[in-house]
Amino acid sequence: MEATGKNGCSRSGAGGQALHWLREAACGLAIGVVSANAHSQPAYPPDALRNATSTQAAATALGAARPELSGYLLIDAPDVALPGKIRVYAESQLPGTSQIVLLKTSLKAVGAAQSPPEKVLVAAAQIAPGEKAQLQAEFDAATTTNLVLMAQFRGQWFYATRQVKIGSAAD
């Protein structure tokens, strides 16, 4: 018989009190560690970045007042795609990159109805020392989209751009 404790951990009701206690203790310890880390470190990505509706607002949320164009940032995405999900691979080849952020902005068709601004964040990650700075993400696109990859290296922000044109299927 399976039951769930008040902390969300599952436990077995069939025999083994020692095992039951050990399982509960381990689950409680793991929850404590998560809680301690959650309170000691700010959430990532920050809310201002998650809610940004322009690349400028996203850069401001990151503290990237004047990012520099870099050839060491790569965005692998199709040049042309059909409307729907688009897969993107992004990478910083700057050794020691500490953060990597992928943003998108959709180009609106001339005469298109005004719609509320959409959020620009596609993906973001903090990179541990020695890890490869890369992201894989998917996003929905109905119109041509500009992608912006931003990476922080030694306290300075760098960026690269790529456009994905959205076409329509031929009859």
VEXKOLDO-971350 format. One record per residue (C-alpha): residue number from 1; residue in one letter; x, z, y. Coordinates in steps of 0.02 Angstrom, whole numbers. Example, Ala and Ser with C-alpha at 12.3 -4.5 7.8 and 13.67 -1.06 7.14 Angstrom:
<recs>
<i 1&aa A&X 615&Z 390&Y -225> .
<i 2&aa S&X 684&Z 357&Y -53> .
</recs>
This chain:
<recs>
<i 1&aa M&X 0&Z 0&Y 0> .
<i 2&aa E&X 71&Z -50&Y 170> .
<i 3&aa A&X 34&Z 48&Y 327> .
<i 4&aa T&X 96&Z 34&Y 504> .
<i 5&aa G&X 162&Z 186&Y 595> .
<i 6&aa K&X 123&Z 228&Y 775> .
<i 7&aa N&X 286&Z 143&Y 828> .
<i 8&aa G&X 240&Z -21&Y 743> .
<i 9&aa C&X 356&Z 1&Y 593> .
<i 10&aa S&X 285&Z -36&Y 423> .
<i 11&aa R&X 302&Z 90&Y 283> .
<i 12&aa S&X 256&Z 95&Y 102> .
<i 13&aa G&X 137&Z 229&Y 41> .
<i 14&aa A&X 186&Z 214&Y -142> .
<i 15&aa G&X 318&Z 348&Y -183> .
<i 16&aa G&X 493&Z 374&Y -114> .
<i 17&aa Q&X 475&Z 502&Y 26> .
<i 18&aa A&X 663&Z 491&Y 60> .
<i 19&aa L&X 651&Z 303&Y 76> .
<i 20&aa H&X 499&Z 322&Y 189> .
<i 21&aa W&X 593&Z 445&Y 302> .
<i 22&aa L&X 748&Z 333&Y 308> .
<i 23&aa R&X 644&Z 180&Y 352> .
<i 24&aa E&X 552&Z 275&Y 491> .
<i 25&aa A&X 715&Z 346&Y 559> .
<i 26&aa A&X 799&Z 175&Y 561> .
<i 27&aa C&X 650&Z 96&Y 646> .
<i 28&aa G&X 643&Z 235&Y 777> .
<i 29&aa L&X 830&Z 216&Y 809> .
<i 30&aa A&X 814&Z 29&Y 835> .
<i 31&aa I&X 670&Z 52&Y 956> .
<i 32&aa G&X 771&Z 183&Y 1051> .
<i 33&aa V&X 918&Z 65&Y 1069> .
<i 34&aa V&X 806&Z -75&Y 1133> .
<i 35&aa S&X 724&Z 43&Y 1257> .
<i 36&aa A&X 891&Z 108&Y 1320> .
<i 37&aa N&X 957&Z -67&Y 1347> .
<i 38&aa A&X 797&Z -125&Y 1430> .
<i 39&aa H&X 809&Z 15&Y 1560> .
<i 40&aa S&X 995&Z 0&Y 1594> .
<i 41&aa Q&X 1002&Z -189&Y 1619> .
<i 42&aa P&X 893&Z -295&Y 1732> .
<i 43&aa A&X 780&Z -421&Y 1646> .
<i 44&aa Y&X 851&Z -596&Y 1626> .
<i 45&aa P&X 805&Z -714&Y 1694> .
<i 46&aa P&X 746&Z -622&Y 1850> .
<i 47&aa D&X 563&Z -640&Y 1899> .
<i 48&aa A&X 610&Z -734&Y 2058> .
<i 49&aa L&X 693&Z -868&Y 1950> .
<i 50&aa R&X 549&Z -874&Y 1824> .
<i 51&aa N&X 423&Z -896&Y 1965> .
<i 52&aa A&X 523&Z -1019&Y 2073> .
<i 53&aa T&X 428&Z -1177&Y 2117> .
<i 54&aa S&X 576&Z -1271&Y 2193> .
<i 55&aa T&X 759&Z -1294&Y 2151> .
<i 56&aa Q&X 802&Z -1213&Y 2318> .
<i 57&aa A&X 700&Z -1058&Y 2275> .
<i 58&aa A&X 784&Z -1052&Y 2103> .
<i 59&aa A&X 957&Z -1066&Y 2181> .
<i 60&aa T&X 914&Z -927&Y 2302> .
<i 61&aa A&X 854&Z -817&Y 2158> .
<i 62&aa L&X 1022&Z -845&Y 2072> .
<i 63&aa G&X 1122&Z -809&Y 2230> .
<i 64&aa A&X 1187&Z -988&Y 2227> .
<i 65&aa A&X 1188&Z -1025&Y 2414> .
<i 66&aa R&X 1303&Z -1177&Y 2403> .
<i 67&aa P&X 1326&Z -1241&Y 2225> .
<i 68&aa E&X 1457&Z -1378&Y 2202> .
<i 69&aa L&X 1433&Z -1539&Y 2104> .
<i 70&aa S&X 1533&Z -1536&Y 1941> .
<i 71&aa G&X 1580&Z -1665&Y 1812> .
<i 72&aa Y&X 1606&Z -1524&Y 1685> .
<i 73&aa L&X 1419&Z -1497&Y 1663> .
<i 74&aa L&X 1331&Z -1608&Y 1538> .
<i 75&aa I&X 1145&Z -1646&Y 1519> .
<i 76&aa D&X 1097&Z -1744&Y 1364> .
<i 77&aa A&X 921&Z -1811&Y 1388> .
<i 78&aa P&X 840&Z -1981&Y 1366> .
<i 79&aa D&X 848&Z -2103&Y 1511> .
<i 80&aa V&X 668&Z -2158&Y 1476> .
<i 81&aa A&X 535&Z -2066&Y 1376> .
<i 82&aa L&X 349&Z -2068&Y 1342> .
<i 83&aa P&X 240&Z -1932&Y 1419> .
<i 84&aa G&X 247&Z -1771&Y 1318> .
<i 85&aa K&X 383&Z -1658&Y 1253> .
<i 86&aa I&X 561&Z -1703&Y 1304> .
<i 87&aa R&X 711&Z -1625&Y 1215> .
<i 88&aa V&X 865&Z -1582&Y 1318> .
<i 89&aa Y&X 1037&Z -1519&Y 1273> .
<i 90&aa A&X 1141&Z -1446&Y 1415> .
<i 91&aa E&X 1319&Z -1382&Y 1414> .
<i 92&aa S&X 1450&Z -1313&Y 1532> .
<i 93&aa Q&X 1627&Z -1361&Y 1487> .
<i 94&aa L&X 1695&Z -1237&Y 1614> .
<i 95&aa P&X 1781&Z -1103&Y 1507> .
<i 96&aa G&X 1716&Z -930&Y 1549> .
<i 97&aa T&X 1544&Z -987&Y 1611> .
<i 98&aa S&X 1439&Z -830&Y 1631> .
<i 99&aa Q&X 1265&Z -904&Y 1661> .
<i 100&aa I&X 1183&Z -1071&Y 1629> .
<i 101&aa V&X 1013&Z -1124&Y 1699> .
<i 102&aa L&X 913&Z -1285&Y 1673> .
<i 103&aa L&X 783&Z -1331&Y 1804> .
<i 104&aa K&X 660&Z -1476&Y 1820> .
<i 105&aa T&X 562&Z -1556&Y 1960> .
<i 106&aa S&X 429&Z -1687&Y 1931> .
<i 107&aa L&X 414&Z -1834&Y 2048> .
<i 108&aa K&X 235&Z -1856&Y 2106> .
<i 109&aa A&X 158&Z -2029&Y 2113> .
<i 110&aa V&X 113&Z -2094&Y 2285> .
<i 111&aa G&X -69&Z -2055&Y 2320> .
<i 112&aa A&X -80&Z -1930&Y 2176> .
<i 113&aa A&X -198&Z -1784&Y 2199> .
<i 114&aa Q&X -118&Z -1625&Y 2263> .
<i 115&aa S&X -92&Z -1499&Y 2125> .
<i 116&aa P&X -22&Z -1324&Y 2133> .
<i 117&aa P&X 168&Z -1319&Y 2128> .
<i 118&aa E&X 238&Z -1300&Y 1953> .
<i 119&aa K&X 377&Z -1182&Y 1902> .
<i 120&aa V&X 548&Z -1265&Y 1890> .
<i 121&aa L&X 635&Z -1157&Y 1759> .
<i 122&aa V&X 658&Z -1241&Y 1590> .
<i 123&aa A&X 785&Z -1121&Y 1512> .
<i 124&aa A&X 917&Z -994&Y 1563> .
<i 125&aa A&X 1048&Z -893&Y 1472> .
<i 126&aa Q&X 1183&Z -767&Y 1507> .
<i 127&aa I&X 1341&Z -814&Y 1413> .
<i 128&aa A&X 1452&Z -683&Y 1331> .
<i 129&aa P&X 1640&Z -702&Y 1353> .
<i 130&aa G&X 1709&Z -824&Y 1226> .
<i 131&aa E&X 1540&Z -903&Y 1185> .
<i 132&aa K&X 1503&Z -1087&Y 1213> .
<i 133&aa A&X 1390&Z -1110&Y 1365> .
<i 134&aa Q&X 1249&Z -1220&Y 1301> .
<i 135&aa L&X 1060&Z -1233&Y 1299> .
<i 136&aa Q&X 935&Z -1330&Y 1197> .
<i 137&aa A&X 760&Z -1341&Y 1267> .
<i 138&aa E&X 598&Z -1440&Y 1269> .
<i 139&aa F&X 482&Z -1467&Y 1415> .
<i 140&aa D&X 325&Z -1567&Y 1448> .
<i 141&aa A&X 336&Z -1714&Y 1566> .
<i 142&aa A&X 197&Z -1827&Y 1626> .
<i 143&aa T&X 294&Z -1909&Y 1768> .
<i 144&aa T&X 476&Z -1950&Y 1804> .
<i 145&aa T&X 574&Z -1788&Y 1807> .
<i 146&aa N&X 738&Z -1735&Y 1886> .
<i 147&aa L&X 840&Z -1609&Y 1786> .
<i 148&aa V&X 965&Z -1492&Y 1870> .
<i 149&aa L&X 1091&Z -1395&Y 1768> .
<i 150&aa M&X 1171&Z -1247&Y 1856> .
<i 151&aa A&X 1316&Z -1144&Y 1788> .
<i 152&aa Q&X 1408&Z -994&Y 1858> .
<i 153&aa F&X 1596&Z -997&Y 1833> .
<i 154&aa R&X 1708&Z -861&Y 1906> .
<i 155&aa G&X 1572&Z -810&Y 2029> .
<i 156&aa Q&X 1545&Z -987&Y 2095> .
<i 157&aa W&X 1393&Z -1095&Y 2054> .
<i 158&aa F&X 1407&Z -1277&Y 2001> .
<i 159&aa Y&X 1274&Z -1407&Y 1964> .
<i 160&aa A&X 1240&Z -1577&Y 1886> .
<i 161&aa T&X 1083&Z -1685&Y 1889> .
<i 162&aa R&X 998&Z -1810&Y 1775> .
<i 163&aa Q&X 836&Z -1908&Y 1793> .
<i 164&aa V&X 717&Z -1941&Y 1647> .
<i 165&aa K&X 598&Z -2084&Y 1685> .
<i 166&aa I&X 428&Z -2072&Y 1603> .
<i 167&aa G&X 351&Z -2236&Y 1549> .
<i 168&aa S&X 193&Z -2283&Y 1457> .
<i 169&aa A&X 171&Z -2360&Y 1286> .
<i 170&aa A&X 146&Z -2548&Y 1282> .
<i 171&aa D&X -16&Z -2609&Y 1204> .
</recs>
